[in-house]
Amino acid sequence: MANDVRVINDSDTRFSELDDYKQRSQVSLSQNSRSQNPAISYLQSLPSRKSRRTVASCLNSSVKYFGGTDLERWSWNELSNVHLRFIIDKLSELGRAPRTINLYLAALKGVANEAFALKQISSDTLALIKMVRSVKGHRIPKGRSLEDSEIQFLFKHLDSERDVTALRDSAIIALMLGAGLRRSEVVALDLVNLVFRDMSLVVHGKGNKQRQVYLPEQSWNRLVAWIDNVRGDYPGPLFTRIRRHSDVTDNRLTDQAIYYILQRRRELARVQDTFAPHDLRRTFASGMLDCGEDLGTLKDALGHASITTTQQYDHRHLDRLKDARHRLNTRFKM
């Protein structure tokens, strides 16, 4: 009997919690008038801050092309397939890549779905919007892979300093080169994500997906040097901000901080050609392929959802074209 009473009480508690959750949700929606804006509603549904920032930029630019001011003030109930076709023509005229145009289209279609859910556009309008096809085409990817000599210059400079900031930056660069992590993935790492028994990391990537990456010994050693000599083994962010006079804080680094760290180290190491954080990821991909790994393995290592994305990192066909050029030069006499 006592057990029956306990079960009934537990059930009552669960229903009570559910009712409280529903009430809080309704209050939150009623207090936030922007929830009736399908663009805001769509942005709130996106899983990461970076995605929200990117999509918001696309939507704000689109609204300005439409003659409006910003996504919060535009009347999204007017959205139609004509607007999407206009965006295609406008961005094509500006020379934007197909991938960029399709990002705009995806953002507008996402808002259209929200507008339909909020009963601001009809099912016929939504169907016409969905019928607007993505733009086909291809552009040569930007960016580059670092040369072996550039990597050597970077670590020679870092090893010559050996202060707390150099130890941190050395670990960050070694991690990005040895595992191909995005800068957002690097700053999101916590100490608990390290698996010491097999020198690996549990990485939280795009789309709230986890993957396990295995580090080369050199990268792992530089990471451990940062932890053992500076950071310590307390829980929290793996890489933190360092103030003047080697004051190591508990504050997590930001995406932008990674960019500034790499630019500063490039200048101090006297590497002439500029490179972006994503170029370290490209360097990792090139290194994997040069070592004979297949695209499927590289796809898993980079955390791509589609192997089509991974193929953009494969530049071996360019090397073959260069070799063909030299052979052709000996074939013809001009």
N, C-alpha and C positions, 0 to 999 in steps of 0.2 A: 504493500500500500504506500509505503514511504517513497518507493521508487516511482510509483505512478504519480504521486504528488510532485516529485522533483521534475519529471518529464513534462508535466503540464506547466509548471512554473518556467522551465527552460523555454518551452514553446511560446508562452506568453511574453517572455523577455524578447525572443526573436521578433515576434510580431510588433512589439513595442518599439524596438530598434528600427524596424523597417518603416513604421509609421513616422517616427522621428526623422528618418532620412528623407522620406517623401516631403514632409513639411519643410525641412530645411532647404531642399531643392526648390520647392515652389516659392519660398520666400526669396531665395537667391535670384531666381529668374524674374520675379516681380520687381525686385529692387534694381535689377540691371536692365534698363530699357534697351541697351544695345543688343540684347539677346534677340530682338526682333529684326536686327540687321543681319541678313544671311551671310554677309562677308565676315562679320565679327564671329558669328556662330561657326562658320567653317574654319576660321583661324583657331578658334578654341578647341576644335576637334583634332587638330594636328598634334602628333606625338612629341615633337621636340621644339625647343625655342628657335633653333636654327631654321627649321622648316617654316615655322610661323613668320620669321623675319623675311625669308626668301619669298614666300607667297604674298605677304603683305606688300612687299616692294613691287611685285608683278601687278597686284590689284590696284595699288595707288597709281602706278604708271598707266595702267589701262584706263582708269577713270579720267586721268588728265588727257589722254588721247581722245576720250569720248566728250571732252569739254567740261568735265566736272572738276572738283577740287581734291577730294580724297575719298577713300572707301567708306568712311563713316557718314558722309553727307550725300553720297550719290543714291539715287532712287533705283535700287536693284530690281524692283518689280518691272522696270523697263527693259531689262536684259533680254536679248533675243539672239538668234543665230546670226543676224546682220552684224551685231557688235563683234562676234567672234571672227567673222570673215573680214571685217574692217581691221581687226588687230593683226590678222595674217598679212593683209596687204601693207599695213603701216610698218610692221616690223621687217617685212621683206624689203620694203623700200629703204629702210634704214640699214640694211645689210646684216641683220641679226641672223645667227645660225639657226638651222631647223630645230636643234635641241632647245634653244632659248624660246623660240616661238611656241613649241609644244608645251613648254613649262607654263607659259601664259595661258594657253588653251586649257590645260589641266586645271589651273587655278580658277578660271572662269566657269568651267564645267562643275567644279566643286561647289562654287557659290550657287550655281543654278540648282543643284540638287538640294541645297539648304533652302533656297527661295521656294522651291516646290513644296518642301516639307512644311514651310511656314505659310503655305497657301498664298504666296505672293505672285507666282506665275502658274500658268496652266500646264497640264500634262502634255498638251500639243506643243506648247512653247519649249518645254524641256526636251521633248523628243526631237524637235528640229535642232536644238542646240547640240544634242548628243550626236546628231548626224554629221556635224562638222568634223571632217577628218583631220588627223594629224598631218603635219607637213613632212614630206619625205626629203631626204638629202643627207649629205655628210660633209663635215669640215675636218681638216687635219687638226688633231687635238693640240692645244697649246701646252706649253711647258716643256721640260726636258729632263733627262737623267743626268745626274752628276758624274763627272769623270772621276776615275780612281785617284788621280792626283789631287783633285779638289777635296775629296774626302780625307785624304792624308793630311792636307794643309789644315783642315778644320780640327782634326784630332791632335795634330802636332801643336797647334796653338793652345787648345784646351789643356793638354797635358803639361804645357809649359807654365801654366798659371797655378793650377792645383788649389785654388781657393774654393770656398763653399759654393759660390755661384758657378764656377767652372765645372765642379763636380756634378751639380744639378744639370747644367746645360749639356754636358757630355753624355749624361744618362738619357736625356730627352732625345738628342740627335741619334744616339746609338739605338734607341728604341724605335724611332721612326724609320731608320735605315734597315734595322734588323727584323722588323715585324710589319712594316708598311702601314702603320697606323695613321689614321686621320688625326689632325690636331685636336679636334673635338673629342676623339677617343682617348688621346693622351691625357688631357686635362681632367677627364672624367674618371680616371683610374684612382682607386683607393688601394691602400696596402693590402687589404683583404683579397684583392683580385690576383695577387701573386701566388703561384703554386711552386713552392721551392723545390719539391721533390723531383720535378722534371723540367725546371727552368721554363715555365710557361706563364701565360697571363689569361685571365678571363676578361674579355673585352666586351663592352656594351656598344654595339654599333648602331647604324641607321635602322629605323623601324623597330626600335626596342628589341633588337635581336642580339643574343649573346653568341660569342664564338671563342674558342680556345686557340691561342697562338703560341708557338714554340720559338724561343729566342736562340739565336746563335750564341755560343759561349762568350764571345767578345762583348756582345750587347748585354748579356746577363751580368757579366763581371762589372761593367760600368754602372749598371743599375744597382747592384749590390754595394758598390763602393759609395754611392750616394746615400744609400740607406744606412750602412754601417758607420760611416764617418761623419755624417751630417744629420740626416733626417731622424734616425732612430726608428724603433719598431712600434710606436704608438699608432692606434687606429686613426684613420682619416685620409685626406687626399695624399696621393703618392708624390705629387709635385706641388710645391707651395711657393709663395712669393717670398723674395729675400730683399729686405730693405738695405739701406746704407749701413756700412760698418758690419757687414755679414750678419745682420739681424734676420734670422730665419723665422718666418711667421707660420701660423697654421692656416693661412688663407689660400684657398685653391687658386691656381693659375687660370687665366682665361684663354680663350681661343686666340685673341688678339695678342696676348703676351707671347705666345709661341712664335707668332710672326715677327715680333720685335726682337726676340732672342736670336732667331736665325739670321735676321738682317745684321744685327750687331756682331755676331760671331763671324759672319761672312766678311765683314769689313775688317775686323781685327785679324782674321786669318789671311787677309789680302787675296781672297778669291775674287777674281775680276768680274766674272759673269754673275748676274743676279740669279737667284732661284727662290721659288716660293715653297712654303711648307709641303704642298702637294707634290713637289718635285722629288722629295725624299721618298714618297710613296711610289712614284714612278721609277725611281732608282732601285727600290726593293723589287718591284715587279720585273724590271729588266734583268736584275741579278738572278732572280728565280728562274726565268726563262733561259738565261745563258747557262745556268747550271743543269739544264735539261729537264726541268719540271714542266708538266703539261698545263694546259689552260684550266683544266678542272681543279687541279691542286692549287693553282694561283687564285682561282675564283674563291675557293674556301678560305685561303689565307687572307685575302683582301676583304672578305665579307660581302661579296656581291650577291645580289639576288639572281642575276642573269649573267650567263657567260658572255652575252653580247657586250655588256659593259666591260668585262675583263679583256675582251679582244682589243679594246681601244688602247690598252697598255702594251700590246704586242707590236713592236716596231721592227721586228726581224725582217719583214718584207722590204723595209727601206734599206737595210744592209745588203740584201740580195740585189736590189736595184742598183746600188752603188757598185757592187761587184760586176754586174752586167754591163754597166757603163764602161768600166775599165777593159773588159773583154771586147766590147764593141769598138773601143778606141784602137785596139790592135788589129781588128778585123778589117777596117776600112782605111784607105790611104786618102787623105784629103789635102 
